[in-house]
């Protein structure tokens, strides 16, 4: 099993145009950066390797990450178009999606209990979203919609019939076959010059075209986590989330 982590963005929603601030994945919580926490968690779960997609301040991030990784664990990939949409960053990892390996996809700007990642890695579902029943109001949360406990829609713009909606924390487990289909979907976005969008629409395309039941969920509503996008997220991460993380 391999991991793909996106850490290319400039963090504009958090920092505005101040590009001298540390990359989000190098923010420290409890004397550990987010990246250090990711690497410790992945290696503890015997993940074989991590493809790290970089852009803004790539050398700074990679140098810091290598300190906490076994030799050869990190496969760095540079996205020269990192000021565009995140869809390009995931597309840069398309060869890994087509590698024939099981994949764990991760955003780099999430602070979370290690047990959350463990639950995903060890899930009985070959293709699995994490799912939090508690969802904040507004346009920011990425929503995951269920019908009879099965994912049926996903993203910030949702539609159709469903009986439950929650928030997706940004981690996804993929089988080799479905990972390759996501790579194909990403190709379509790049080929049609839709390069300033998020990556979730490509994942949604595959979810919507695969037979119902292809994807499952692991409910992590009992676990502490937060995605760091805004200044208020930093405050909540330090004051509320970190004390709950071992």
C-alpha positions as CSV (number, residue, x, y, z in Angstrom):
1,X,0.0,0.0,0.0
2,X,1.3,3.4,-1.0
3,X,0.2,6.9,0.1
4,X,-0.3,10.1,-2.0
5,X,-0.1,13.4,-0.1
6,X,-0.8,16.8,-1.6
7,X,1.3,19.6,-0.1
8,X,1.8,22.0,-3.1
9,X,-0.5,24.9,-2.3
10,X,0.5,28.3,-1.0
11,X,-2.1,28.5,1.8
12,X,-3.7,31.7,0.5
13,X,-6.8,31.4,2.6
14,X,-4.7,31.2,5.8
15,X,-1.9,33.7,4.9
16,X,-3.3,35.9,2.2
17,X,-0.3,37.1,0.1
18,X,2.3,36.6,2.8
19,X,4.4,33.9,1.2
20,X,7.0,34.0,3.9
21,X,4.9,32.1,6.4
22,X,5.6,28.4,6.9
23,X,3.8,26.0,4.6
24,X,0.7,24.6,6.3
25,X,2.2,21.1,6.5
26,X,5.1,22.6,8.6
27,X,2.9,24.2,11.1
28,X,3.7,22.9,14.6
29,X,1.3,21.4,17.1
30,X,2.7,20.1,20.3
31,X,6.3,20.5,19.0
32,X,5.6,18.4,15.9
33,X,4.8,19.6,12.5
34,X,1.8,18.2,10.6
35,X,4.2,16.5,8.2
36,X,6.1,14.8,11.0
37,X,2.8,13.5,12.4
38,X,1.8,12.2,9.0
39,X,5.1,10.4,8.4
40,X,5.1,8.9,11.9
41,X,1.6,7.6,11.4
42,X,2.1,6.2,7.9
43,X,5.3,4.4,8.8
44,X,3.8,3.0,12.0
45,X,1.1,1.5,9.8
46,X,3.7,-0.1,7.5
47,X,2.8,1.9,4.4
48,X,5.4,1.1,1.8
49,X,6.1,4.6,0.4
50,X,4.6,8.1,0.2
51,X,4.4,10.2,-3.0
52,X,4.6,13.8,-1.8
53,X,3.3,16.3,-4.4
54,X,5.1,19.6,-3.8
55,X,5.0,23.1,-5.2
56,X,5.2,26.2,-3.0
57,X,8.5,26.1,-1.0
58,X,9.1,22.5,-2.1
59,X,12.7,22.3,-0.9
60,X,11.8,23.5,2.6
61,X,9.0,20.9,2.9
62,X,11.1,18.1,1.5
63,X,14.1,18.8,3.6
64,X,11.9,18.8,6.8
65,X,10.0,15.7,5.7
66,X,13.1,13.6,5.0
67,X,14.3,14.0,8.6
68,X,11.3,12.0,9.7
69,X,11.2,9.4,7.0
70,X,13.1,6.2,6.3
71,X,15.5,6.2,3.4
72,X,13.5,5.9,0.2
73,X,10.1,6.3,1.8
74,X,9.3,9.7,0.2
75,X,8.9,9.9,-3.5
76,X,8.8,13.7,-4.2
77,X,6.9,15.0,-7.3
78,X,7.0,18.7,-8.2
79,X,3.9,20.4,-9.6
80,X,5.2,23.5,-11.5
81,X,1.6,24.7,-11.8
82,X,0.9,24.8,-8.0
83,X,-0.7,28.2,-8.2
84,X,-3.5,26.6,-10.2
85,X,-6.1,24.1,-9.0
86,X,-5.4,21.1,-6.8
87,X,-6.6,18.9,-9.6
88,X,-3.2,19.4,-11.2
89,X,-1.4,18.3,-8.1
90,X,-3.3,15.0,-7.9
91,X,-2.8,14.5,-11.7
92,X,0.9,14.8,-11.1
93,X,0.6,11.6,-9.1
94,X,-1.3,9.7,-11.9
95,X,1.5,7.2,-12.4
96,X,1.2,6.1,-8.7
97,X,-2.6,5.9,-9.1
98,X,-1.9,3.5,-12.0
99,X,0.8,1.6,-10.2
100,X,-1.4,-1.4,-9.3
101,X,-1.0,-0.7,-5.6
102,X,-3.6,0.0,-3.0
103,X,-3.6,3.8,-2.3
104,X,-4.2,6.0,0.7
105,X,-4.9,9.6,-0.5
106,X,-4.3,12.4,2.0
107,X,-4.4,16.1,2.2
108,X,-1.4,17.5,4.1
109,X,-3.1,20.2,6.1
110,X,-5.1,18.0,8.5
111,X,-4.5,17.5,12.2
112,X,-6.0,14.3,13.4
113,X,-6.0,11.4,15.8
114,X,-3.6,8.6,14.5
115,X,-6.4,6.1,15.1
116,X,-8.4,7.8,12.3
117,X,-5.8,6.9,9.7
118,X,-5.4,3.4,11.2
119,X,-9.2,2.9,10.8
120,X,-9.0,3.8,7.1
121,X,-5.9,1.6,6.4
122,X,-7.4,-1.4,8.1
123,X,-10.9,-1.0,6.7
124,X,-12.6,-4.0,5.1
125,X,-13.7,-1.8,2.3
126,X,-11.3,-1.8,-0.7
127,X,-12.4,1.8,-1.5
128,X,-13.3,3.8,1.5
129,X,-14.1,7.4,2.5
130,X,-13.8,8.6,6.0
131,X,-17.1,10.1,7.2
132,X,-17.9,12.5,10.0
133,X,-21.6,12.9,10.9
134,X,-20.9,16.3,12.4
135,X,-20.7,18.9,9.6
136,X,-20.2,22.6,9.8
137,X,-22.5,25.1,8.0
138,X,-21.2,27.0,5.0
139,X,-19.6,26.2,1.7
140,X,-16.2,25.0,2.9
141,X,-16.9,21.4,4.1
142,X,-16.6,18.7,1.5
143,X,-19.8,16.7,1.9
144,X,-20.3,13.0,1.6
145,X,-23.8,11.8,1.1
146,X,-25.0,8.3,2.0
147,X,-28.0,6.2,1.0
148,X,-28.6,3.2,3.2
149,X,-25.0,3.7,4.5
150,X,-23.4,3.7,1.1
151,X,-21.7,6.7,-0.5
152,X,-23.8,8.1,-3.4
153,X,-22.5,11.7,-3.8
154,X,-19.5,13.7,-2.8
155,X,-18.2,17.2,-3.0
156,X,-19.2,20.8,-2.2
157,X,-22.1,20.7,-4.7
158,X,-24.3,17.7,-4.0
159,X,-27.5,16.4,-5.5
160,X,-29.7,13.4,-5.8
161,X,-31.3,11.1,-3.3
162,X,-29.6,10.4,0.0
163,X,-30.6,10.0,3.6
164,X,-27.5,11.2,5.5
165,X,-24.8,13.8,4.9
166,X,-21.6,14.3,6.7
167,X,-18.1,15.8,6.2
168,X,-15.2,14.1,4.5
169,X,-11.9,14.7,6.4
170,X,-9.7,14.5,3.3
171,X,-8.5,10.9,3.4
172,X,-9.5,8.2,1.0
173,X,-8.5,4.5,0.4
174,X,-8.5,3.2,-3.1
175,X,-8.2,-0.2,-4.7
176,X,-5.8,-0.4,-7.7
177,X,-8.7,-0.6,-10.2
178,X,-10.5,2.4,-8.9
179,X,-7.3,4.4,-8.4
180,X,-6.6,3.9,-12.1
181,X,-10.1,5.1,-13.0
182,X,-9.5,8.3,-11.0
183,X,-6.3,8.8,-12.9
184,X,-8.3,8.5,-16.1
185,X,-10.8,11.0,-14.9
186,X,-8.0,13.4,-14.0
187,X,-6.7,13.1,-17.5
188,X,-10.0,14.3,-18.8
189,X,-9.9,17.4,-16.6
190,X,-6.3,18.3,-17.8
191,X,-7.0,17.5,-21.5
192,X,-10.1,19.8,-21.4
193,X,-8.1,22.6,-19.7
194,X,-10.1,22.4,-16.5
195,X,-6.9,23.1,-14.4
196,X,-8.2,25.6,-11.9
197,X,-10.6,23.3,-10.0
198,X,-10.3,21.1,-7.0
199,X,-9.6,17.3,-7.3
200,X,-12.9,16.2,-5.7
201,X,-14.9,16.5,-8.9
202,X,-12.7,13.8,-10.5
203,X,-13.2,11.5,-7.6
204,X,-16.9,12.3,-7.7
205,X,-17.1,11.4,-11.4
206,X,-15.8,7.9,-10.5
207,X,-18.0,7.5,-7.5
208,X,-21.1,8.4,-9.6
209,X,-20.2,6.0,-12.5
210,X,-19.1,3.0,-10.4
211,X,-21.8,0.5,-9.2
212,X,-23.4,1.4,-5.9
213,X,-21.4,-0.3,-3.1
214,X,-18.0,0.1,-4.8
215,X,-17.2,2.6,-2.1
216,X,-17.8,2.2,1.6
217,X,-17.2,4.4,4.7
218,X,-15.4,4.3,8.0
219,X,-17.3,6.5,10.5
220,X,-14.8,8.7,12.4
221,X,-17.4,10.9,14.1
222,X,-15.9,9.9,17.5
223,X,-12.5,11.2,16.6
224,X,-10.8,14.6,16.7
225,X,-9.6,16.2,13.5
226,X,-9.5,19.5,11.7
227,X,-8.4,20.8,8.3
228,X,-6.3,23.9,8.6
229,X,-7.6,26.5,6.1
230,X,-8.2,29.7,8.1
231,X,-6.8,31.5,11.1
232,X,-9.7,30.4,13.3
233,X,-8.8,26.8,12.4
234,X,-5.3,27.3,13.9
235,X,-6.9,28.5,17.1
236,X,-9.3,25.6,17.3
237,X,-6.6,23.1,16.4
238,X,-4.4,24.2,19.3
239,X,-7.1,24.8,21.8
240,X,-9.6,21.9,21.1
241,X,-8.1,19.3,18.8
242,X,-4.5,18.9,20.0
243,X,-5.5,18.1,23.6
244,X,-7.5,15.1,22.3
245,X,-4.7,13.7,20.3
246,X,-2.3,11.2,22.0
